[in-house]
Amino acid sequence: MLYDYPEYYETAFSFRNIEEESRFLTKCINRFSKIDVKNVFEIACGNAPHAGLLQEMGYSYHGLDINRNMLDYAAYLWKDLPNKVNLHEASMVDFKYPIKQDFAYVMLGSLYLNDFDEIVSHFNSMSNLLNSGGLYFLDWCIQFGDPLAHNNNNRFVIEKDGIEVESEFNIKLLDQEQQMYEEVWTIKINDRGRRKQFNMVERNKAILPDQFLRFIKERDDFEFIGWWKDWNLDNPIEDENNVTRPIALIRKR
Ligand SMILES: C[S@@+](CC[C@H](N)C(=O)[O-])C[C@H]1O[C@@H](n2cnc3c(N)ncnc32)[C@H](O)[C@@H]1O
């Protein structure tokens, strides 16, 4: 598992602009939250890349992940922050957290839910977690267009601090009716001459835009706020396919 080697994970995703992402989260909060936000909660937090900046911005950071190594790495990374970063080991499918939250987010499509029951169970957990008026921000979790289109341009190489990571993604349709996909992620590491290879296989149920709208409408605890492309609140998604990293926002009633 690449997630057992958080440093390599961090290198593989070091192309991201974490500062811009953090600022965008606050923009969403300022525009759409109905409550003052003190506690923020990340689903599938991994190495908790935004924790430092979010704390600097005045929030108390909480993260949930299923992988102990990722959480230990996050704790090590942020050990010198003035306030404690709260890390919780659990599955997003069904969890309870003792502190109510004002804002929640999930990045990079890290919604690992395999069927409709798991989707319902996850949103029930989120509903219990969030205070009324709080937002749930979903990055790349709704599937606009055909996931198989990502099989083009699916290889990239990145180098940081002497570690080179070559990633290749391949997506396969497993079950058309259930919209189940298998994503095979091959990662080749060259860590200053030491070589490793990981083959990660993740199964995911694609959540299509109209299914998501129906799902939220049928619940009485969340309202749909909107979805956008390019991480820009001036660019709502209208009738489009193949949007990269679409952002969706819902709010607890
Ligand atoms: C792509 S990483 C995202 C990490 C981080 N949020 C970021 O923005 O870089 C996905 C994370 O999801 C976690 N994960 C996978 N299945 C999970 C589950 N069922 N419940 C909670 N976390 C899970 C993995 O351990 C991994 O740390």
The ligand as an SDF file (V2000), in Angstrom:
LIG
                    3D

 27 29  0  0  0  0  0  0  0  0999 V2000
   -5.7660   10.0750   -1.8040 C   0  0  0  0  0  0  0  0  0  0  0  0
   -5.5070    9.9710   -0.0440 S   0  0  0  0  0  0  0  0  0  0  0  0
   -6.0860   11.5780    0.4580 C   0  0  0  0  0  0  0  0  0  0  0  0
   -5.2870   12.1720    1.5770 C   0  0  0  0  0  0  0  0  0  0  0  0
   -5.5460   13.6470    1.8840 C   0  0  0  0  0  0  0  0  0  0  0  0
   -6.9390   13.8700    2.1580 N   0  0  0  0  0  0  0  0  0  0  0  0
   -5.0700   14.5820    0.8050 C   0  0  0  0  0  0  0  0  0  0  0  0
   -5.7990   15.5270    0.4850 O   0  0  0  0  0  0  0  0  0  0  0  0
   -3.9600   14.4230    0.3080 O   0  0  0  0  0  0  0  0  0  0  0  0
   -6.8040    8.9000    0.4230 C   0  0  0  0  0  0  0  0  0  0  0  0
   -6.8280    8.5240    1.8840 C   0  0  0  0  0  0  0  0  0  0  0  0
   -8.0480    7.7870    2.1030 O   0  0  0  0  0  0  0  0  0  0  0  0
   -7.8240    6.8730    3.1500 C   0  0  0  0  0  0  0  0  0  0  0  0
   -8.9100    5.8830    3.1510 N   0  0  0  0  0  0  0  0  0  0  0  0
   -9.1400    4.8840    2.2660 C   0  0  0  0  0  0  0  0  0  0  0  0
  -10.2610    4.2080    2.5830 N   0  0  0  0  0  0  0  0  0  0  0  0
  -10.7690    4.8160    3.7020 C   0  0  0  0  0  0  0  0  0  0  0  0
  -11.9100    4.5750    4.5250 C   0  0  0  0  0  0  0  0  0  0  0  0
  -12.7750    3.6100    4.2420 N   0  0  0  0  0  0  0  0  0  0  0  0
  -12.1160    5.3780    5.5830 N   0  0  0  0  0  0  0  0  0  0  0  0
  -11.2500    6.3790    5.8810 C   0  0  0  0  0  0  0  0  0  0  0  0
  -10.1490    6.6550    5.1410 N   0  0  0  0  0  0  0  0  0  0  0  0
   -9.9130    5.8800    4.0680 C   0  0  0  0  0  0  0  0  0  0  0  0
   -6.4350    6.3270    2.8420 C   0  0  0  0  0  0  0  0  0  0  0  0
   -5.8620    5.7210    3.9750 O   0  0  0  0  0  0  0  0  0  0  0  0
   -5.7160    7.5960    2.3790 C   0  0  0  0  0  0  0  0  0  0  0  0
   -5.0200    8.2080    3.4300 O   0  0  0  0  0  0  0  0  0  0  0  0
  1  2  1  0
  2  3  1  0
  2 10  1  0
  3  4  1  0
  4  5  1  0
  5  6  1  0
  5  7  1  0
  7  8  2  0
  7  9  1  0
 10 11  1  0
 11 12  1  0
 11 26  1  0
 12 13  1  0
 13 14  1  0
 13 24  1  0
 14 15  1  0
 14 23  1  0
 15 16  2  0
 16 17  1  0
 17 18  1  0
 17 23  2  0
 18 19  1  0
 18 20  2  0
 20 21  1  0
 21 22  2  0
 22 23  1  0
 24 25  1  0
 24 26  1  0
 26 27  1  0
M  CHG  2   2   1   9  -1
M  END
$$$$
